[in-house]
Amino acid sequence: MSLTTAFIAELIRAANEVDRLSPFEVKRLLNGSIAMIRGMREETGIPGGNRARDVVIDLQVAAARTDNASAAIPNSSAP
């Protein structure tokens, strides 16, 4: 199984258990997605990063907000 396929499977599993994810896990998955997209863009020669509506920018913002989200979610540290 390739790294890409394994990561996509991990994302699907996480999506099916979203209520059980900790803020740390959400941030890790978002950052992994960012790295995967950038790597795939580099491999295929697709430029990115300078466009106003770049999904990577949206993912970076979402990852940064997970730190604040944990304080706003009751029982966010519960298993």
Secondary structure as UniProt FT lines:
FT   HELIX           3..16
FT   HELIX           18..20
FT   HELIX           23..44
FT   TURN            52..53
FT   HELIX           55..72
FT   TURN            74..77
//
